[in-house]
């Protein structure tokens, strides 16, 4: 099944015709956002459009299709194969990963447990369909700077939201895992807490993450990192969006074990990230600072002393 059909299959028959025109350009789509009594919004290459009743993309929302509560309900039922109970654990987390690695985020009214944690949704009123895209080879320009005598530097990818840090991390994982004619592939373990790296569906990665890569899906990072070190003896651990004190403490324990690290963190500058890392900044020998401006993605590569090694377009 191609990417277009994977997304189209999420919609009930009555809405497929409306979605088909916009999905002809699925490779350039980032998100489809729907909400009750809200215009359907299409995010394409970082630009926002509104979907009309006939499937045309509009620059203004005046004549856009306003999604009804019944339409949202029918979409949710279609996504969950008309069995919300079977997807209770996924719904509790607020998102669902479907075939192809695409992720649907949910919002609405929740039901709480007595301890204040989320038990489930009583009603879902907003959806965000995030379309999974791989960019094979994205890491090519940075890889030569991440190895010294065949050893991988602990590397932290930094960027604001939406600049492609998870996409870059995914391709780094793939290439470190697969290796090349001149560089032996390494055993990589991925803690994929939000199913965004491997995009696993029923535990099987939908994205290419390498032949020597094991994936722990939907597991909290802190617990998952130590579990994988104990159970899978990785040479490299990869995690997305670190930031908590517990995450950093786990990374320090991993470093003591001699396991390499590939990680990402939200940030706008090295200074911004240094403040968040504190003493843990010494764990990393390479920092990749990603930016995305005027539809151009670029990266600055720094060593552990914050010296600029290279700046290039990805």
ChimeraX attribute file (.defattr): number of C-alpha atoms within 10 A of each C-alpha:
attribute: neighborCount
match mode: 1-to-1
recipient: residues
	/A:1	9
	/A:2	8
	/A:3	18
	/A:4	17
	/A:5	14
	/A:6	16
	/A:7	24
	/A:8	17
	/A:9	16
	/A:10	22
	/A:11	21
	/A:12	16
	/A:13	13
	/A:14	10
	/A:15	16
	/A:16	15
	/A:17	14
	/A:18	18
	/A:19	20
	/A:20	18
	/A:21	15
	/A:22	17
	/A:23	17
	/A:24	12
	/A:25	11
	/A:26	18
	/A:27	15
	/A:28	14
	/A:29	20
	/A:30	19
	/A:31	22
	/A:32	22
	/A:33	18
	/A:34	23
	/A:35	22
	/A:36	19
	/A:37	13
	/A:38	15
	/A:39	22
	/A:40	22
	/A:41	24
	/A:42	22
	/A:43	16
	/A:44	17
	/A:45	12
	/A:46	16
	/A:47	11
	/A:48	16
	/A:49	20
	/A:50	23
	/A:51	25
	/A:52	20
	/A:53	16
	/A:54	13
	/A:55	19
	/A:56	16
	/A:57	19
	/A:58	16
	/A:59	13
	/A:60	12
	/A:61	17
	/A:62	11
	/A:63	13
	/A:64	22
	/A:65	21
	/A:66	21
	/A:67	18
	/A:68	16
	/A:69	16
	/A:70	11
	/A:71	19
	/A:72	19
	/A:73	16
	/A:74	19
	/A:75	20
	/A:76	23
	/A:77	16
	/A:78	17
	/A:79	21
	/A:80	18
	/A:81	12
	/A:82	13
	/A:83	12
	/A:84	16
	/A:85	11
	/A:86	11
	/A:87	15
	/A:88	16
	/A:89	14
	/A:90	16
	/A:91	22
	/A:92	18
	/A:93	15
	/A:94	20
	/A:95	20
	/A:96	23
	/A:97	22
	/A:98	20
	/A:99	19
	/A:100	22
	/A:101	25
	/A:102	24
	/A:103	22
	/A:104	22
	/A:105	17
	/A:106	23
	/A:107	16
	/A:108	14
	/A:109	13
	/A:110	16
	/A:111	14
	/A:112	14
	/A:113	10
	/A:114	8
	/A:115	7
	/A:116	8
	/A:117	11
	/A:118	15
	/A:119	17
	/A:120	20
	/A:121	19
	/A:122	11
	/A:123	14
	/A:124	20
	/A:125	22
	/A:126	21
	/A:127	22
	/A:128	17
	/A:129	21
	/A:130	20
	/A:131	21
	/A:132	21
	/A:133	17
	/A:134	15
	/A:135	13
	/A:136	15
	/A:137	13
	/A:138	18
	/A:139	19
	/A:140	13
	/A:141	14
	/A:142	19
	/A:143	13
	/A:144	10
	/A:145	15
	/A:146	19
	/A:147	15
	/A:148	9
	/A:149	6
	/A:150	10
	/A:151	10
	/A:152	21
	/A:153	20
	/A:154	22
	/A:155	23
	/A:156	25
	/A:157	25
	/A:158	28
	/A:159	23
	/A:160	16
	/A:161	14
	/A:162	13
	/A:163	19
	/A:164	20
	/A:165	24
	/A:166	24
	/A:167	19
	/A:168	25
	/A:169	24
	/A:170	28
	/A:171	23
	/A:172	24
	/A:173	27
	/A:174	24
	/A:175	23
	/A:176	23
	/A:177	23
	/A:178	20
	/A:179	15
	/A:180	10
	/A:181	7
	/A:182	7
	/A:183	14
	/A:184	12
	/A:185	19
	/A:186	21
	/A:187	20
	/A:188	29
	/A:189	26
	/A:190	27
	/A:191	27
	/A:192	23
	/A:193	19
	/A:194	22
	/A:195	26
	/A:196	21
	/A:197	30
	/A:198	29
	/A:199	26
	/A:200	25
	/A:201	18
	/A:202	11
	/A:203	13
	/A:204	13
	/A:205	20
	/A:206	20
	/A:207	21
	/A:208	18
	/A:209	25
	/A:210	22
	/A:211	16
	/A:212	17
	/A:213	24
	/A:214	20
	/A:215	24
	/A:216	20
	/A:217	24
	/A:218	17
	/A:219	16
	/A:220	14
	/A:221	26
	/A:222	20
	/A:223	13
	/A:224	23
	/A:225	24
	/A:226	16
	/A:227	15
	/A:228	19
	/A:229	18
	/A:230	10
	/A:231	8
	/A:232	12
	/A:233	15
	/A:234	21
	/A:235	18
	/A:236	24
	/A:237	28
	/A:238	25
	/A:239	26
	/A:240	25
	/A:241	18
	/A:242	19
	/A:243	14
	/A:244	13
	/A:245	14
	/A:246	13
	/A:247	17
	/A:248	20
	/A:249	13
	/A:250	17
	/A:251	25
	/A:252	16
	/A:253	14
	/A:254	18
	/A:255	17
	/A:256	9
	/A:257	12
	/A:258	11
	/A:259	17
	/A:260	22
	/A:261	23
	/A:262	23
	/A:263	22
	/A:264	22
	/A:265	22
	/A:266	19
	/A:267	18
	/A:268	15
	/A:269	14
	/A:270	16
	/A:271	11
	/A:272	12
	/A:273	19
	/A:274	14
	/A:275	10
	/A:276	19
	/A:277	18
	/A:278	11
	/A:279	11
	/A:280	14
	/A:281	17
	/A:282	13
	/A:283	19
	/A:284	19
	/A:285	18
	/A:286	24
	/A:287	29
	/A:288	25
	/A:289	22
	/A:290	25
	/A:291	23
	/A:292	18
	/A:293	8
	/A:294	6
	/A:295	11
	/A:296	10
	/A:297	14
	/A:298	16
	/A:299	21
	/A:300	18
	/A:301	20
	/A:302	20
	/A:303	18
	/A:304	16
	/A:305	12
	/A:306	13
	/A:307	11
	/A:308	13
	/A:309	12
	/A:310	14
	/A:311	16
	/A:312	12
	/A:313	13
	/A:314	19
